[in-house]
């Protein structure tokens, strides 16, 4: 990273080896971009761009980030980030925090051979509705 001790003149370090628990999902690693159409009953349909980034640090988790923007203007629309935690038995936990204050825990399974991940939302929390009294 630039701006840290050692500066940008430091030699680039090779990426860490992929953790064995991440290997079955390593096909996800990288940056994925695309375009789509969205719509809801209460608003006009819209076109958007989307980017997902899956990365690893050598630990048994996959870091995840996602963002969308309006195609016409480039204006940001939505963003979220979190972690995908694969288990040796083929199950997986996904924890996500959205820029709107929502947090979500999803649980499911993965089939590495067929490259299929199936998730079900288990818990959703809304940080904007949590009040702490001191």
N, CA, C and O atoms as a GROMACS GRO file, in nm:
protein
  536
    1UNK      N    1   0.083  -0.118   0.000
    1UNK     CA    2   0.000   0.000   0.000
    1UNK      C    3   0.088   0.124   0.000
    1UNK      O    4   0.190   0.129   0.068
    2UNK      N    5   0.047   0.219  -0.073
    2UNK     CA    6   0.120   0.346  -0.072
    2UNK      C    7   0.081   0.422   0.054
    2UNK      O    8  -0.028   0.407   0.107
    3UNK      N    9   0.176   0.506   0.099
    3UNK     CA   10   0.148   0.591   0.213
    3UNK      C   11   0.185   0.528   0.346
    3UNK      O   12   0.180   0.596   0.448
    4UNK      N   13   0.221   0.402   0.348
    4UNK     CA   14   0.263   0.338   0.471
    4UNK      C   15   0.414   0.341   0.482
    4UNK      O   16   0.483   0.370   0.384
    5UNK      N   17   0.463   0.312   0.601
    5UNK     CA   18   0.608   0.310   0.621
    5UNK      C   19   0.671   0.221   0.514
    5UNK      O   20   0.621   0.112   0.487
    6UNK      N   21   0.778   0.265   0.457
    6UNK     CA   22   0.843   0.191   0.350
    6UNK      C   23   0.810   0.249   0.215
    6UNK      O   24   0.884   0.230   0.119
    7UNK      N   25   0.698   0.322   0.208
    7UNK     CA   26   0.662   0.392   0.084
    7UNK      C   27   0.636   0.299  -0.032
    7UNK      O   28   0.634   0.177  -0.017
    8UNK      N   29   0.615   0.359  -0.148
    8UNK     CA   30   0.582   0.281  -0.267
    8UNK      C   31   0.707   0.225  -0.333
    8UNK      O   32   0.696   0.154  -0.433
    9UNK      N   33   0.827   0.256  -0.279
    9UNK     CA   34   0.949   0.202  -0.335
    9UNK      C   35   0.978   0.061  -0.285
    9UNK      O   36   1.070  -0.005  -0.334
   10UNK      N   37   0.900   0.014  -0.186
   10UNK     CA   38   0.920  -0.120  -0.134
   10UNK      C   39   0.880  -0.220  -0.241
   10UNK      O   40   0.784  -0.199  -0.314
   11UNK      N   41   0.954  -0.331  -0.249
   11UNK     CA   42   0.917  -0.432  -0.349
   11UNK      C   43   0.780  -0.492  -0.316
   11UNK      O   44   0.745  -0.512  -0.200
   12UNK      N   45   0.705  -0.520  -0.419
   12UNK     CA   46   0.572  -0.580  -0.400
   12UNK      C   47   0.588  -0.720  -0.345
   12UNK      O   48   0.670  -0.798  -0.391
   13UNK      N   49   0.506  -0.750  -0.244
   13UNK     CA   50   0.508  -0.884  -0.186
   13UNK      C   51   0.415  -0.975  -0.267
   13UNK      O   52   0.309  -0.932  -0.312
   14UNK      N   53   0.455  -1.099  -0.283
   14UNK     CA   54   0.364  -1.192  -0.352
   14UNK      C   55   0.241  -1.216  -0.265
   14UNK      O   56   0.249  -1.207  -0.142
   15UNK      N   57   0.128  -1.246  -0.326
   15UNK     CA   58   0.009  -1.274  -0.245
   15UNK      C   59   0.030  -1.398  -0.159
   15UNK      O   60   0.106  -1.487  -0.197
   16UNK      N   61  -0.035  -1.405  -0.045
   16UNK     CA   62  -0.022  -1.524   0.040
   16UNK      C   63  -0.087  -1.643  -0.028
   16UNK      O   64  -0.174  -1.627  -0.114
   17UNK      N   65  -0.046  -1.762   0.010
   17UNK     CA   66  -0.113  -1.880  -0.046
   17UNK      C   67  -0.260  -1.883  -0.004
   17UNK      O   68  -0.295  -1.837   0.105
   18UNK      N   69  -0.344  -1.936  -0.090
   18UNK     CA   70  -0.487  -1.948  -0.059
   18UNK      C   71  -0.503  -2.055   0.049
   18UNK      O   72  -0.451  -2.166   0.037
   19UNK      N   73  -0.576  -2.019   0.154
   19UNK     CA   74  -0.600  -2.113   0.264
   19UNK      C   75  -0.677  -2.234   0.212
   19UNK      O   76  -0.764  -2.219   0.125
   20UNK      N   77  -0.647  -2.355   0.262
   20UNK     CA   78  -0.716  -2.475   0.212
   20UNK      C   79  -0.869  -2.468   0.218
   20UNK      O   80  -0.936  -2.525   0.132
   21UNK      N   81  -0.926  -2.399   0.318
   21UNK     CA   82  -1.072  -2.388   0.323
   21UNK      C   83  -1.128  -2.295   0.216
   21UNK      O   84  -1.246  -2.304   0.182
   22UNK      N   85  -1.044  -2.206   0.163
   22UNK     CA   86  -1.088  -2.113   0.059
   22UNK      C   87  -1.072  -2.173  -0.081
   22UNK      O   88  -1.142  -2.132  -0.174
   23UNK      N   89  -0.982  -2.269  -0.095
   23UNK     CA   90  -0.954  -2.327  -0.227
   23UNK      C   91  -1.080  -2.370  -0.303
   23UNK      O   92  -1.090  -2.340  -0.422
   24UNK      N   93  -1.178  -2.438  -0.240
   24UNK     CA   94  -1.297  -2.479  -0.317
   24UNK      C   95  -1.376  -2.363  -0.375
   24UNK      O   96  -1.450  -2.381  -0.472
   25UNK      N   97  -1.362  -2.243  -0.317
   25UNK     CA   98  -1.434  -2.125  -0.366
   25UNK      C   99  -1.341  -2.026  -0.435
   25UNK      O  100  -1.380  -1.912  -0.461
   26UNK      N  101  -1.220  -2.068  -0.465
   26UNK     CA  102  -1.121  -1.976  -0.524
   26UNK      C  103  -1.163  -1.925  -0.661
   26UNK      O  104  -1.111  -1.824  -0.708
   27UNK      N  105  -1.257  -1.993  -0.728
   27UNK     CA  106  -1.307  -1.943  -0.857
   27UNK      C  107  -1.377  -1.807  -0.841
   27UNK      O  108  -1.393  -1.734  -0.939
   28UNK      N  109  -1.419  -1.773  -0.719
   28UNK     CA  110  -1.483  -1.643  -0.695
   28UNK      C  111  -1.382  -1.530  -0.684
   28UNK      O  112  -1.417  -1.414  -0.707
   29UNK      N  113  -1.258  -1.561  -0.648
   29UNK     CA  114  -1.159  -1.456  -0.621
   29UNK      C  115  -1.136  -1.367  -0.742
   29UNK      O  116  -1.123  -1.416  -0.854
   30UNK      N  117  -1.133  -1.237  -0.718
   30UNK     CA  118  -1.110  -1.141  -0.824
   30UNK      C  119  -1.218  -1.036  -0.826
   30UNK      O  120  -1.298  -1.024  -0.733
   31UNK      N  121  -1.220  -0.959  -0.933
   31UNK     CA  122  -1.315  -0.849  -0.950
   31UNK      C  123  -1.414  -0.887  -1.060
   31UNK      O  124  -1.374  -0.927  -1.169
   32UNK      N  125  -1.542  -0.873  -1.030
   32UNK     CA  126  -1.650  -0.905  -1.122
   32UNK      C  127  -1.730  -0.777  -1.145
   32UNK      O  128  -1.770  -0.711  -1.050
   33UNK      N  129  -1.753  -0.743  -1.272
   33UNK     CA  130  -1.828  -0.621  -1.305
   33UNK      C  131  -1.936  -0.653  -1.407
   33UNK      O  132  -1.921  -0.742  -1.491
   34UNK      N  133  -2.045  -0.579  -1.399
   34UNK     CA  134  -2.152  -0.600  -1.495
   34UNK      C  135  -2.252  -0.486  -1.488
   34UNK      O  136  -2.236  -0.391  -1.412
   35UNK      N  137  -2.356  -0.498  -1.569
   35UNK     CA  138  -2.462  -0.399  -1.574
   35UNK      C  139  -2.595  -0.471  -1.561
   35UNK      O  140  -2.607  -0.588  -1.595
   36UNK      N  141  -2.695  -0.398  -1.512
   36UNK     CA  142  -2.826  -0.459  -1.494
   36UNK      C  143  -2.937  -0.358  -1.496
   36UNK      O  144  -2.915  -0.237  -1.507
   37UNK      N  145  -3.058  -0.409  -1.487
   37UNK     CA  146  -3.179  -0.328  -1.480
   37UNK      C  147  -3.247  -0.360  -1.348
   37UNK      O  148  -3.257  -0.476  -1.309
   38UNK      N  149  -3.292  -0.256  -1.280
   38UNK     CA  150  -3.362  -0.275  -1.154
   38UNK      C  151  -3.498  -0.208  -1.157
   38UNK      O  152  -3.524  -0.121  -1.240
   39UNK      N  153  -3.584  -0.250  -1.067
   39UNK     CA  154  -3.715  -0.188  -1.058
   39UNK      C  155  -3.788  -0.235  -0.934
   39UNK      O  156  -3.767  -0.346  -0.886
   40UNK      N  157  -3.872  -0.150  -0.885
   40UNK     CA  158  -3.957  -0.178  -0.770
   40UNK      C  159  -4.094  -0.120  -0.802
   40UNK      O  160  -4.104  -0.028  -0.884
   41UNK      N  161  -4.198  -0.170  -0.739
   41UNK     CA  162  -4.333  -0.120  -0.771
   41UNK      C  163  -4.351   0.030  -0.748
   41UNK      O  164  -4.436   0.093  -0.811
   42UNK      N  165  -4.273   0.087  -0.658
   42UNK     CA  166  -4.294   0.227  -0.621
   42UNK      C  167  -4.204   0.326  -0.693
   42UNK      O  168  -4.218   0.447  -0.673
   43UNK      N  169  -4.112   0.278  -0.778
   43UNK     CA  170  -4.021   0.368  -0.849
   43UNK      C  171  -4.007   0.325  -0.994
   43UNK      O  172  -4.043   0.213  -1.030
   44UNK      N  173  -3.954   0.414  -1.077
   44UNK     CA  174  -3.928   0.381  -1.216
   44UNK      C  175  -3.812   0.284  -1.228
   44UNK      O  176  -3.723   0.283  -1.143
   45UNK      N  177  -3.813   0.202  -1.331
   45UNK     CA  178  -3.702   0.111  -1.357
   45UNK      C  179  -3.575   0.192  -1.380
   45UNK      O  180  -3.581   0.308  -1.419
   46UNK      N  181  -3.459   0.131  -1.355
   46UNK     CA  182  -3.332   0.202  -1.367
   46UNK      C  183  -3.223   0.107  -1.414
   46UNK      O  184  -3.231  -0.014  -1.394
   47UNK      N  185  -3.121   0.163  -1.477
   47UNK     CA  186  -3.002   0.087  -1.519
   47UNK      C  187  -2.891   0.115  -1.420
   47UNK      O  188  -2.876   0.227  -1.371
   48UNK      N  189  -2.812   0.013  -1.391
   48UNK     CA  190  -2.705   0.031  -1.295
   48UNK      C  191  -2.583  -0.052  -1.334
   48UNK      O  192  -2.593  -0.150  -1.407
   49UNK      N  193  -2.469  -0.010  -1.282
   49UNK     CA  194  -2.346  -0.088  -1.291
   49UNK      C  195  -2.319  -0.149  -1.155
   49UNK      O  196  -2.361  -0.095  -1.052
   50UNK      N  197  -2.250  -0.262  -1.155
   50UNK     CA  198  -2.222  -0.331  -1.029
   50UNK      C  199  -2.082  -0.390  -1.032
   50UNK      O  200  -2.035  -0.438  -1.136
   51UNK      N  201  -2.016  -0.386  -0.918
   51UNK     CA  202  -1.884  -0.446  -0.904
   51UNK      C  203  -1.879  -0.525  -0.774
   51UNK      O  204  -1.917  -0.476  -0.668
   52UNK      N  205  -1.832  -0.648  -0.783
   52UNK     CA  206  -1.808  -0.732  -0.666
   52UNK      C  207  -1.661  -0.767  -0.664
   52UNK      O  208  -1.602  -0.796  -0.768
   53UNK      N  209  -1.602  -0.765  -0.546
   53UNK     CA  210  -1.462  -0.802  -0.530
   53UNK      C  211  -1.453  -0.908  -0.420
   53UNK      O  212  -1.499  -0.886  -0.308
   54UNK      N  213  -1.394  -1.021  -0.454
   54UNK     CA  214  -1.367  -1.128  -0.360
   54UNK      C  215  -1.216  -1.141  -0.347
   54UNK      O  216  -1.146  -1.157  -0.448
   55UNK      N  217  -1.164  -1.134  -0.225
   55UNK     CA  218  -1.019  -1.142  -0.206
   55UNK      C  219  -0.989  -1.226  -0.081
   55UNK      O  220  -1.079  -1.261  -0.005
   56UNK      N  221  -0.862  -1.256  -0.063
   56UNK     CA  222  -0.822  -1.336   0.053
   56UNK      C  223  -0.690  -1.283   0.108
   56UNK      O  224  -0.615  -1.214   0.039
   57UNK      N  225  -0.665  -1.318   0.233
   57UNK     CA  226  -0.541  -1.275   0.298
   57UNK      C  227  -0.458  -1.394   0.343
   57UNK      O  228  -0.359  -1.376   0.415
   58UNK      N  229  -0.495  -1.513   0.302
   58UNK     CA  230  -0.428  -1.633   0.347
   58UNK      C  231  -0.498  -1.697   0.466
   58UNK      O  232  -0.462  -1.807   0.508
   59UNK      N  233  -0.598  -1.629   0.521
   59UNK     CA  234  -0.676  -1.682   0.633
   59UNK      C  235  -0.795  -1.760   0.577
   59UNK      O  236  -0.822  -1.754   0.457
   60UNK      N  237  -0.869  -1.833   0.663
   60UNK     CA  238  -0.979  -1.917   0.613
   60UNK      C  239  -1.110  -1.841   0.589
   60UNK      O  240  -1.218  -1.891   0.619
   61UNK      N  241  -1.100  -1.720   0.533
   61UNK     CA  242  -1.216  -1.639   0.499
   61UNK      C  243  -1.193  -1.570   0.365
   61UNK      O  244  -1.079  -1.550   0.322
   62UNK      N  245  -1.303  -1.535   0.300
   62UNK     CA  246  -1.296  -1.456   0.176
   62UNK      C  247  -1.355  -1.319   0.209
   62UNK      O  248  -1.468  -1.310   0.258
   63UNK      N  249  -1.280  -1.214   0.182
   63UNK     CA  250  -1.331  -1.078   0.199
   63UNK      C  251  -1.417  -1.045   0.078
   63UNK      O  252  -1.386  -1.085  -0.035
   64UNK      N  253  -1.525  -0.972   0.102
   64UNK     CA  254  -1.622  -0.942  -0.003
   64UNK      C  255  -1.660  -0.795   0.003
   64UNK      O  256  -1.682  -0.740   0.111
   65UNK      N  257  -1.667  -0.732  -0.113
   65UNK     CA  258  -1.723  -0.596  -0.120
   65UNK      C  259  -1.804  -0.585  -0.249
   65UNK      O  260  -1.774  -0.650  -0.349
   66UNK      N  261  -1.907  -0.502  -0.243
   66UNK     CA  262  -1.998  -0.484  -0.355
   66UNK      C  263  -2.039  -0.338  -0.359
   66UNK      O  264  -2.060  -0.276  -0.256
   67UNK      N  265  -2.050  -0.284  -0.481
   67UNK     CA  266  -2.102  -0.148  -0.498
   67UNK      C  267  -2.178  -0.139  -0.629
   67UNK      O  268  -2.147  -0.208  -0.726
   68UNK      N  269  -2.278  -0.051  -0.629
   68UNK     CA  270  -2.354  -0.025  -0.750
   68UNK      C  271  -2.358   0.126  -0.773
   68UNK      O  272  -2.339   0.205  -0.681
   69UNK      N  273  -2.383   0.163  -0.901
   69UNK     CA  274  -2.390   0.304  -0.937
   69UNK      C  275  -2.488   0.318  -1.053
   69UNK      O  276  -2.513   0.223  -1.128
   70UNK      N  277  -2.542   0.441  -1.066
   70UNK     CA  278  -2.632   0.471  -1.178
   70UNK      C  279  -2.549   0.477  -1.305
   70UNK      O  280  -2.449   0.548  -1.310
   71UNK      N  281  -2.590   0.403  -1.407
   71UNK     CA  282  -2.515   0.402  -1.533
   71UNK      C  283  -2.513   0.540  -1.599
   71UNK      O  284  -2.411   0.582  -1.654
   72UNK      N  285  -2.624   0.610  -1.594
   72UNK     CA  286  -2.634   0.738  -1.664
   72UNK      C  287  -2.541   0.844  -1.606
   72UNK      O  288  -2.483   0.923  -1.680
   73UNK      N  289  -2.525   0.846  -1.474
   73UNK     CA  290  -2.449   0.955  -1.410
   73UNK      C  291  -2.324   0.910  -1.336
   73UNK      O  292  -2.238   0.992  -1.306
   74UNK      N  293  -2.313   0.781  -1.306
   74UNK     CA  294  -2.202   0.733  -1.225
   74UNK      C  295  -2.224   0.753  -1.077
   74UNK      O  296  -2.138   0.717  -0.996
   75UNK      N  297  -2.337   0.811  -1.039
   75UNK     CA  298  -2.368   0.838  -0.898
   75UNK      C  299  -2.378   0.707  -0.819
   75UNK      O  300  -2.446   0.614  -0.864
   76UNK      N  301  -2.313   0.698  -0.702
   76UNK     CA  302  -2.321   0.576  -0.620
   76UNK      C  303  -2.464   0.546  -0.578
   76UNK      O  304  -2.544   0.637  -0.555
   77UNK      N  305  -2.496   0.416  -0.570
   77UNK     CA  306  -2.630   0.375  -0.528
   77UNK      C  307  -2.626   0.294  -0.399
   77UNK      O  308  -2.692   0.329  -0.302
   78UNK      N  309  -2.550   0.188  -0.397
   78UNK     CA  310  -2.551   0.094  -0.284
   78UNK      C  311  -2.411   0.039  -0.265
   78UNK      O  312  -2.333   0.030  -0.360
   79UNK      N  313  -2.379   0.003  -0.142
   79UNK     CA  314  -2.251  -0.061  -0.114
   79UNK      C  315  -2.267  -0.153   0.007
   79UNK      O  316  -2.346  -0.126   0.097
   80UNK      N  317  -2.190  -0.260   0.007
   80UNK     CA  318  -2.188  -0.351   0.121
   80UNK      C  319  -2.054  -0.423   0.123
   80UNK      O  320  -1.984  -0.431   0.022
   81UNK      N  321  -2.019  -0.476   0.238
   81UNK     CA  322  -1.895  -0.553   0.249
   81UNK      C  323  -1.911  -0.656   0.359
   81UNK      O  324  -1.999  -0.645   0.445
   82UNK      N  325  -1.825  -0.755   0.356
   82UNK     CA  326  -1.834  -0.858   0.458
   82UNK      C  327  -1.736  -0.971   0.434
   82UNK      O  328  -1.633  -0.954   0.368
   83UNK      N  329  -1.769  -1.086   0.490
   83UNK     CA  330  -1.681  -1.202   0.484
   83UNK      C  331  -1.761  -1.328   0.454
   83UNK      O  332  -1.872  -1.347   0.504
   84UNK      N  333  -1.703  -1.412   0.373
   84UNK     CA  334  -1.756  -1.545   0.343
   84UNK      C  335  -1.666  -1.644   0.417
   84UNK      O  336  -1.544  -1.644   0.398
   85UNK      N  337  -1.726  -1.728   0.501
   85UNK     CA  338  -1.650  -1.820   0.585
   85UNK      C  339  -1.685  -1.965   0.551
   85UNK      O  340  -1.778  -2.022   0.609
   86UNK      N  341  -1.612  -2.025   0.458
   86UNK     CA  342  -1.639  -2.165   0.422
   86UNK      C  343  -1.595  -2.261   0.532
   86UNK      O  344  -1.498  -2.235   0.603
   87UNK      N  345  -1.668  -2.371   0.545
   87UNK     CA  346  -1.638  -2.476   0.644
   87UNK      C  347  -1.597  -2.604   0.570
   87UNK      O  348  -1.635  -2.624   0.455
   88UNK      N  349  -1.522  -2.690   0.636
   88UNK     CA  350  -1.476  -2.815   0.570
   88UNK      C  351  -1.590  -2.906   0.526
   88UNK      O  352  -1.572  -2.986   0.434
   89UNK      N  353  -1.707  -2.896   0.591
   89UNK     CA  354  -1.818  -2.985   0.558
   89UNK      C  355  -1.902  -2.936   0.441
   89UNK      O  356  -2.005  -2.996   0.409
   90UNK      N  357  -1.861  -2.826   0.375
   90UNK     CA  358  -1.936  -2.773   0.262
   90UNK      C  359  -2.039  -2.669   0.302
   90UNK      O  360  -2.114  -2.620   0.217
   91UNK      N  361  -2.045  -2.636   0.430
   91UNK     CA  362  -2.135  -2.528   0.472
   91UNK      C  363  -2.059  -2.396   0.466
   91UNK      O  364  -1.936  -2.395   0.457
   92UNK      N  365  -2.133  -2.286   0.472
   92UNK     CA  366  -2.070  -2.155   0.463
   92UNK      C  367  -2.153  -2.053   0.542
   92UNK      O  368  -2.276  -2.059   0.544
   93UNK      N  369  -2.084  -1.962   0.607
   93UNK     CA  370  -2.147  -1.848   0.675
   93UNK      C  371  -2.103  -1.723   0.602
   93UNK      O  372  -1.986  -1.709   0.566
   94UNK      N  373  -2.197  -1.631   0.579
   94UNK     CA  374  -2.167  -1.503   0.515
   94UNK      C  375  -2.219  -1.393   0.606
   94UNK      O  376  -2.336  -1.394   0.646
   95UNK      N  377  -2.132  -1.298   0.639
   95UNK     CA  378  -2.173  -1.182   0.718
   95UNK      C  379  -2.152  -1.057   0.633
   95UNK      O  380  -2.045  -1.038   0.575
   96UNK      N  381  -2.255  -0.972   0.627
   96UNK     CA  382  -2.252  -0.856   0.538
   96UNK      C  383  -2.300  -0.734   0.615
   96UNK      O  384  -2.396  -0.742   0.691
   97UNK      N  385  -2.233  -0.620   0.594
   97UNK     CA  386  -2.278  -0.492   0.646
   97UNK      C  387  -2.303  -0.400   0.526
   97UNK      O  388  -2.219  -0.388   0.438
   98UNK      N  389  -2.421  -0.338   0.524
   98UNK     CA  390  -2.456  -0.247   0.415
   98UNK      C  391  -2.435  -0.103   0.459
   98UNK      O  392  -2.439  -0.071   0.578
   99UNK      N  393  -2.412  -0.016   0.362
   99UNK     CA  394  -2.390   0.125   0.391
   99UNK      C  395  -2.513   0.192   0.451
   99UNK      O  396  -2.503   0.300   0.509
  100UNK      N  397  -2.629   0.129   0.438
  100UNK     CA  398  -2.753   0.183   0.493
  100UNK      C  399  -2.770   0.153   0.642
  100UNK      O  400  -2.864   0.203   0.704
  101UNK      N  401  -2.680   0.073   0.699
  101UNK     CA  402  -2.690   0.037   0.840
  101UNK      C  403  -2.746  -0.102   0.863
  101UNK      O  404  -2.753  -0.147   0.978
  102UNK      N  405  -2.786  -0.171   0.758
  102UNK     CA  406  -2.834  -0.308   0.773
  102UNK      C  407  -2.716  -0.404   0.783
  102UNK      O  408  -2.614  -0.386   0.716
  103UNK      N  409  -2.731  -0.504   0.866
  103UNK     CA  410  -2.634  -0.613   0.873
  103UNK      C  411  -2.709  -0.743   0.854
  103UNK      O  412  -2.826  -0.756   0.892
  104UNK      N  413  -2.642  -0.841   0.795
  104UNK     CA  414  -2.710  -0.966   0.764
  104UNK      C  415  -2.615  -1.083   0.785
  104UNK      O  416  -2.496  -1.075   0.755
  105UNK      N  417  -2.670  -1.192   0.836
  105UNK     CA  418  -2.599  -1.319   0.847
  105UNK      C  419  -2.673  -1.417   0.757
  105UNK      O  420  -2.794  -1.438   0.771
  106UNK      N  421  -2.599  -1.477   0.666
  106UNK     CA  422  -2.656  -1.578   0.578
  106UNK      C  423  -2.581  -1.708   0.602
  106UNK      O  424  -2.461  -1.708   0.628
  107UNK      N  425  -2.652  -1.819   0.595
  107UNK     CA  426  -2.592  -1.951   0.609
  107UNK      C  427  -2.635  -2.035   0.491
  107UNK      O  428  -2.743  -2.016   0.434
  108UNK      N  429  -2.549  -2.128   0.455
  108UNK     CA  430  -2.584  -2.214   0.343
  108UNK      C  431  -2.479  -2.318   0.317
  108UNK      O  432  -2.411  -2.366   0.407
  109UNK      N  433  -2.467  -2.352   0.189
  109UNK     CA  434  -2.374  -2.458   0.149
  109UNK      C  435  -2.312  -2.421   0.014
  109UNK      O  436  -2.361  -2.334  -0.057
  110UNK      N  437  -2.204  -2.491  -0.017
  110UNK     CA  438  -2.142  -2.473  -0.147
  110UNK      C  439  -2.109  -2.608  -0.207
  110UNK      O  440  -2.076  -2.703  -0.136
  111UNK      N  441  -2.118  -2.613  -0.338
  111UNK     CA  442  -2.082  -2.731  -0.417
  111UNK      C  443  -1.970  -2.686  -0.508
  111UNK      O  444  -1.994  -2.627  -0.614
  112UNK      N  445  -1.846  -2.714  -0.467
  112UNK     CA  446  -1.729  -2.664  -0.541
  112UNK      C  447  -1.722  -2.721  -0.682
  112UNK      O  448  -1.685  -2.650  -0.776
  113UNK      N  449  -1.758  -2.847  -0.698
  113UNK     CA  450  -1.748  -2.912  -0.830
  113UNK      C  451  -1.838  -2.843  -0.932
  113UNK      O  452  -1.797  -2.823  -1.047
  114UNK      N  453  -1.960  -2.807  -0.892
  114UNK     CA  454  -2.055  -2.743  -0.983
  114UNK      C  455  -2.056  -2.591  -0.971
  114UNK      O  456  -2.132  -2.523  -1.040
  115UNK      N  457  -1.972  -2.537  -0.882
  115UNK     CA  458  -1.962  -2.392  -0.860
  115UNK      C  459  -2.097  -2.331  -0.824
  115UNK      O  460  -2.142  -2.234  -0.885
  116UNK      N  461  -2.160  -2.391  -0.724
  116UNK     CA  462  -2.290  -2.344  -0.676
  116UNK      C  463  -2.280  -2.310  -0.528
  116UNK      O  464  -2.233  -2.390  -0.448
  117UNK      N  465  -2.326  -2.189  -0.493
  117UNK     CA  466  -2.337  -2.148  -0.354
  117UNK      C  467  -2.485  -2.119  -0.328
  117UNK      O  468  -2.547  -2.043  -0.401
  118UNK      N  469  -2.540  -2.180  -0.223
  118UNK     CA  470  -2.680  -2.160  -0.186
  118UNK      C  471  -2.681  -2.097  -0.047
  118UNK      O  472  -2.625  -2.152   0.048
  119UNK      N  473  -2.746  -1.980  -0.035
  119UNK     CA  474  -2.750  -1.908   0.092
  119UNK      C  475  -2.893  -1.878   0.133
  119UNK      O  476  -2.981  -1.861   0.049
  120UNK      N  477  -2.915  -1.871   0.264
  120UNK     CA  478  -3.044  -1.832   0.320
  120UNK      C  479  -3.017  -1.731   0.430
  120UNK      O  480  -2.930  -1.751   0.515
  121UNK      N  481  -3.092  -1.622   0.428
  121UNK     CA  482  -3.078  -1.520   0.530
  121UNK      C  483  -3.125  -1.575   0.665
  121UNK      O  484  -3.237  -1.626   0.677
  122UNK      N  485  -3.039  -1.565   0.766
  122UNK     CA  486  -3.072  -1.615   0.899
  122UNK      C  487  -3.101  -1.502   0.998
  122UNK      O  488  -3.176  -1.521   1.094
  123UNK      N  489  -3.040  -1.385   0.974
  123UNK     CA  490  -3.054  -1.275   1.068
  123UNK      C  491  -3.031  -1.143   0.995
  123UNK      O  492  -2.935  -1.130   0.920
  124UNK      N  493  -3.120  -1.047   1.018
  124UNK     CA  494  -3.103  -0.913   0.963
  124UNK      C  495  -3.118  -0.815   1.078
  124UNK      O  496  -3.215  -0.822   1.154
  125UNK      N  497  -3.024  -0.723   1.091
  125UNK     CA  498  -3.032  -0.620   1.193
  125UNK      C  499  -3.024  -0.483   1.128
  125UNK      O  500  -2.960  -0.467   1.024
  126UNK      N  501  -3.088  -0.385   1.190
  126UNK     CA  502  -3.089  -0.250   1.137
  126UNK      C  503  -3.025  -0.157   1.239
  126UNK      O  504  -3.086  -0.124   1.341
  127UNK      N  505  -2.902  -0.116   1.212
  127UNK     CA  506  -2.827  -0.032   1.306
  127UNK      C  507  -2.896   0.102   1.330
  127UNK      O  508  -2.879   0.161   1.436
  128UNK      N  509  -2.972   0.150   1.234
  128UNK     CA  510  -3.038   0.279   1.252
  128UNK      C  511  -3.155   0.270   1.350
  128UNK      O  512  -3.209   0.373   1.391
  129UNK      N  513  -3.195   0.150   1.388
  129UNK     CA  514  -3.304   0.132   1.484
  129UNK      C  515  -3.255   0.082   1.618
  129UNK      O  516  -3.336   0.046   1.704
  130UNK      N  517  -3.125   0.078   1.637
  130UNK     CA  518  -3.068   0.034   1.765
  130UNK      C  519  -3.036   0.159   1.846
  130UNK      O  520  -2.960   0.246   1.802
  131UNK      N  521  -3.092   0.166   1.964
  131UNK     CA  522  -3.067   0.281   2.050
  131UNK      C  523  -3.005   0.233   2.181
  131UNK      O  524  -3.052   0.138   2.243
  132UNK      N  525  -2.900   0.299   2.220
  132UNK     CA  526  -2.832   0.265   2.344
  132UNK      C  527  -2.854   0.378   2.444
  132UNK      O  528  -2.827   0.494   2.415
  133UNK      N  529  -2.904   0.343   2.559
  133UNK     CA  530  -2.928   0.442   2.662
  133UNK      C  531  -2.812   0.439   2.759
  133UNK      O  532  -2.775   0.333   2.809
  134UNK      N  533  -2.754   0.554   2.785
  134UNK     CA  534  -2.641   0.561   2.879
  134UNK      C  535  -2.687   0.614   3.013
  134UNK      O  536  -2.606   0.627   3.105
   0.00000   0.00000   0.00000
